[in-house]
Amino acid sequence: MLEIVQSKQRKMYVVGIVSLLASAILTSISQVYYANKVQLVHPFLFTGISFFITAIFFQMVAMKQRVQVEWKRAFLPLLKLNLASVLAFMGFYFALKYIEPAIVSSLEMG
């Protein structure tokens, strides 16, 4: 019984390592792609387009759910979340514009 548990733990460990490695590789590839696109466009424009597309997507999702929104209670947290997101993405896009993607990726991954 103990051998079965240890075997499953080893498999889970390998799956975790492979997942982390795949995530790092895909993130690096996306960083290079974004850097290539962002260096041609001003980061404010890129951020604005990104937020516009995201807003349209989530508006369509919200319309399908048909949930009553309490704007008085949700406005301030939603505003704070959006401002924090704008700052994070602007920092990311500015970094990609002026710094090599590998450095940005390593800073982002920690």
Backbone as CSV, one residue per row, in Angstrom:
resi,resn,N_x,N_y,N_z,CA_x,CA_y,CA_z,C_x,C_y,C_z
1,MET,0.824,-1.195,0.000,0.000,0.000,0.000,0.865,1.254,0.000
2,LEU,1.931,1.247,0.798,2.829,2.392,0.886,3.523,2.650,-0.450
3,GLU,3.839,1.570,-1.167,4.495,1.715,-2.466,3.582,2.400,-3.476
4,ILE,2.283,2.104,-3.419,1.318,2.729,-4.328,1.236,4.224,-4.055
5,VAL,1.188,4.595,-2.784,1.121,6.009,-2.413,2.383,6.736,-2.863
6,GLN,3.541,6.131,-2.640,4.796,6.757,-3.046,4.879,6.883,-4.562
7,SER,4.377,5.888,-5.278,4.376,5.939,-6.738,3.491,7.083,-7.235
8,LYS,2.315,7.247,-6.627,1.412,8.339,-7.009,2.030,9.694,-6.686
9,GLN,2.719,9.779,-5.541,3.362,11.039,-5.174,4.467,11.392,-6.161
10,ARG,5.231,10.400,-6.594,6.282,10.643,-7.581,5.687,11.140,-8.896
11,LYS,4.590,10.504,-9.320,3.941,10.918,-10.562,3.426,12.352,-10.448
12,MET,2.834,12.682,-9.294,2.342,14.042,-9.086,3.499,15.036,-9.083
13,TYR,4.612,14.640,-8.500,5.798,15.492,-8.465,6.295,15.761,-9.881
14,VAL,6.359,14.723,-10.696,6.812,14.867,-12.081,5.837,15.743,-12.866
15,VAL,4.541,15.534,-12.668,3.541,16.357,-13.355,3.713,17.822,-12.956
16,GLY,3.958,18.074,-11.688,4.164,19.444,-11.219,5.386,20.085,-11.842
17,ILE,6.488,19.348,-11.880,7.727,19.868,-12.469,7.538,20.148,-13.955
18,VAL,6.915,19.216,-14.668,6.683,19.397,-16.103,5.752,20.590,-16.341
19,SER,4.726,20.737,-15.510,3.800,21.868,-15.649,4.513,23.197,-15.436
20,LEU,5.347,23.273,-14.407,6.093,24.509,-14.153,7.063,24.822,-15.286
21,LEU,7.725,23.806,-15.789,8.660,24.005,-16.891,7.922,24.465,-18.151
22,ALA,6.795,23.830,-18.446,5.999,24.225,-19.610,5.489,25.656,-19.457
23,SER,5.067,26.009,-18.256,4.602,27.369,-17.998,5.712,28.382,-18.230
24,ALA,6.904,28.089,-17.745,8.036,29.006,-17.928,8.387,29.160,-19.406
25,ILE,8.363,28.060,-20.145,8.691,28.115,-21.574,7.631,28.903,-22.341
26,LEU,6.354,28.613,-22.080,5.280,29.333,-22.765,5.278,30.813,-22.407
27,THR,5.571,31.125,-21.148,5.643,32.525,-20.729,6.777,33.241,-21.449
28,SER,7.907,32.586,-21.571,9.041,33.192,-22.277,8.713,33.444,-23.743
29,ILE,8.061,32.485,-24.367,7.669,32.655,-25.771,6.696,33.821,-25.911
30,SER,5.720,33.891,-25.010,4.751,34.989,-25.090,5.409,36.333,-24.808
31,GLN,6.406,36.362,-23.917,7.116,37.613,-23.629,7.806,38.130,-24.891
32,VAL,8.462,37.248,-25.608,9.157,37.654,-26.834,8.148,38.143,-27.870
33,TYR,7.026,37.448,-27.992,5.986,37.863,-28.934,5.441,39.237,-28.558
34,TYR,5.082,39.413,-27.277,4.563,40.702,-26.824,5.587,41.811,-27.011
35,ALA,6.839,41.528,-26.700,7.881,42.548,-26.844,7.992,42.988,-28.297
36,ASN,7.891,42.035,-29.206,7.958,42.361,-30.622,6.808,43.281,-31.022
37,LYS,5.623,43.025,-30.497,4.455,43.845,-30.827,4.473,45.170,-30.076
38,VAL,4.840,45.146,-28.808,4.786,46.339,-27.966,5.841,47.355,-28.385
39,GLN,6.971,46.915,-28.860,8.019,47.856,-29.248,7.610,48.698,-30.451
40,LEU,6.625,48.253,-31.196,6.151,49.006,-32.353,5.031,49.976,-32.001
41,VAL,4.376,49.783,-30.863,3.207,50.571,-30.477,3.469,51.187,-29.106
42,HIS,2.888,52.374,-28.876,3.033,53.008,-27.567,2.303,52.162,-26.513
43,PRO,2.906,51.986,-25.334,2.282,51.147,-24.296,0.890,51.608,-23.867
44,PHE,0.618,52.933,-23.896,-0.724,53.410,-23.540,-1.763,52.882,-24.523
45,LEU,-1.434,52.914,-25.802,-2.352,52.404,-26.822,-2.557,50.902,-26.661
46,PHE,-1.472,50.178,-26.445,-1.558,48.729,-26.279,-2.402,48.368,-25.052
47,THR,-2.193,49.099,-23.949,-2.978,48.850,-22.734,-4.443,49.182,-22.962
48,GLY,-4.712,50.298,-23.629,-6.099,50.686,-23.904,-6.830,49.652,-24.739
49,ILE,-6.170,49.168,-25.778,-6.781,48.139,-26.628,-7.013,46.859,-25.830
50,SER,-6.033,46.475,-25.014,-6.171,45.258,-24.196,-7.352,45.369,-23.239
51,PHE,-7.476,46.522,-22.570,-8.580,46.699,-21.632,-9.917,46.756,-22.350
52,PHE,-9.961,47.355,-23.523,-11.201,47.424,-24.286,-11.680,46.031,-24.681
53,ILE,-10.770,45.215,-25.198,-11.128,43.842,-25.582,-11.564,43.039,-24.362
54,THR,-10.849,43.200,-23.254,-11.205,42.487,-22.023,-12.569,42.927,-21.513
55,ALA,-12.846,44.231,-21.559,-14.139,44.744,-21.099,-15.282,44.193,-21.943
56,ILE,-15.092,44.134,-23.247,-16.130,43.576,-24.122,-16.368,42.104,-23.798
57,PHE,-15.294,41.349,-23.615,-15.428,39.927,-23.303,-16.212,39.720,-22.008
58,PHE,-15.814,40.419,-20.943,-16.489,40.216,-19.662,-17.901,40.796,-19.649
59,GLN,-18.161,41.813,-20.466,-19.525,42.322,-20.582,-20.428,41.264,-21.213
60,MET,-19.920,40.560,-22.224,-20.713,39.492,-22.845,-20.957,38.350,-21.857
61,VAL,-19.948,38.008,-21.069,-20.115,36.963,-20.053,-21.146,37.404,-19.022
62,ALA,-21.079,38.655,-18.584,-22.015,39.166,-17.578,-23.440,39.209,-18.114
63,MET,-23.602,39.534,-19.381,-24.946,39.587,-19.955,-25.584,38.206,-20.004
64,LYS,-24.780,37.176,-20.215,-25.325,35.814,-20.256,-25.736,35.328,-18.869
65,GLN,-25.077,35.833,-17.827,-25.379,35.375,-16.471,-26.662,35.983,-15.930
66,ARG,-27.020,37.148,-16.383,-28.241,37.838,-15.947,-28.323,37.960,-14.429
67,VAL,-27.279,38.503,-13.854,-27.218,38.704,-12.410,-27.421,40.183,-12.121
68,GLN,-28.216,40.484,-11.108,-28.430,41.869,-10.693,-27.167,42.387,-10.012
69,VAL,-26.594,43.459,-10.544,-25.363,44.023,-9.989,-25.710,45.152,-9.035
70,GLU,-25.099,45.129,-7.869,-25.281,46.199,-6.887,-24.143,47.199,-7.064
71,TRP,-24.353,48.204,-7.937,-23.286,49.118,-8.306,-22.777,49.949,-7.142
72,LYS,-23.661,50.337,-6.228,-23.214,51.168,-5.101,-22.193,50.433,-4.248
73,ARG,-22.388,49.154,-4.085,-21.478,48.362,-3.258,-20.252,47.899,-4.046
74,ALA,-20.404,47.681,-5.344,-19.329,47.096,-6.143,-18.435,48.131,-6.821
75,PHE,-18.844,49.396,-6.854,-18.110,50.392,-7.633,-16.686,50.608,-7.134
76,LEU,-16.504,50.876,-5.861,-15.172,51.183,-5.335,-14.206,49.996,-5.446
77,PRO,-14.597,48.777,-5.038,-13.673,47.648,-5.233,-13.342,47.397,-6.708
78,LEU,-14.320,47.570,-7.576,-14.088,47.379,-9.009,-13.132,48.440,-9.555
79,LEU,-13.290,49.669,-9.102,-12.391,50.744,-9.512,-10.962,50.471,-9.043
80,LYS,-10.814,50.046,-7.795,-9.482,49.732,-7.261,-8.836,48.582,-8.029
81,LEU,-9.616,47.564,-8.330,-9.105,46.421,-9.088,-8.642,46.846,-10.481
82,ASN,-9.444,47.666,-11.146,-9.074,48.123,-12.485,-7.848,49.026,-12.464
83,LEU,-7.742,49.903,-11.479,-6.562,50.766,-11.380,-5.298,49.948,-11.116
84,ALA,-5.402,48.967,-10.237,-4.250,48.101,-9.970,-3.862,47.319,-11.220
85,SER,-4.851,46.859,-11.971,-4.573,46.127,-13.213,-3.906,47.024,-14.249
86,VAL,-4.391,48.258,-14.367,-3.786,49.196,-15.319,-2.330,49.445,-14.960
87,LEU,-2.053,49.670,-13.687,-0.669,49.906,-13.265,0.215,48.690,-13.545
88,ALA,-0.297,47.506,-13.256,0.489,46.289,-13.489,0.768,46.089,-14.976
89,PHE,-0.257,46.247,-15.810,-0.068,46.046,-17.239,0.785,47.141,-17.863
90,MET,0.605,48.390,-17.412,1.440,49.469,-17.946,2.906,49.220,-17.606
91,GLY,3.161,48.800,-16.379,4.536,48.468,-16.005,5.087,47.344,-16.860
92,PHE,4.264,46.346,-17.090,4.669,45.201,-17.915,4.966,45.632,-19.349
93,TYR,4.063,46.413,-19.957,4.249,46.824,-21.345,5.403,47.809,-21.506
94,PHE,5.564,48.730,-20.540,6.709,49.641,-20.604,8.014,48.864,-20.466
95,ALA,8.018,47.889,-19.571,9.226,47.072,-19.410,9.543,46.318,-20.697
96,LEU,8.519,45.773,-21.340,8.753,45.052,-22.597,9.227,45.981,-23.710
97,LYS,8.801,47.233,-23.644,9.207,48.179,-24.687,10.683,48.548,-24.563
98,TYR,11.180,48.666,-23.334,12.519,49.209,-23.140,13.550,48.205,-22.622
99,ILE,13.122,47.027,-22.206,14.043,46.029,-21.656,13.877,44.736,-22.453
100,GLU,14.913,43.949,-22.501,14.856,42.662,-23.196,13.783,41.760,-22.574
101,PRO,13.054,40.996,-23.395,11.993,40.125,-22.887,12.466,39.109,-21.848
102,ALA,13.680,38.616,-21.987,14.182,37.630,-21.018,14.302,38.243,-19.627
103,ILE,14.723,39.496,-19.557,14.836,40.173,-18.261,13.453,40.417,-17.678
104,VAL,12.522,40.879,-18.510,11.151,41.111,-18.045,10.543,39.815,-17.542
105,SER,10.752,38.733,-18.274,10.211,37.434,-17.875,10.781,36.986,-16.540
106,SER,12.081,37.156,-16.359,12.685,36.729,-15.087,12.204,37.591,-13.932
107,LEU,11.998,38.887,-14.158,11.471,39.754,-13.103,10.021,39.405,-12.774
108,GLU,9.248,39.108,-13.811,7.842,38.767,-13.601,7.688,37.432,-12.876
109,MET,8.504,36.455,-13.239,8.407,35.129,-12.626,8.965,35.118,-11.208
110,GLY,9.771,36.094,-10.881,10.310,36.174,-9.520,11.601,35.503,-9.459
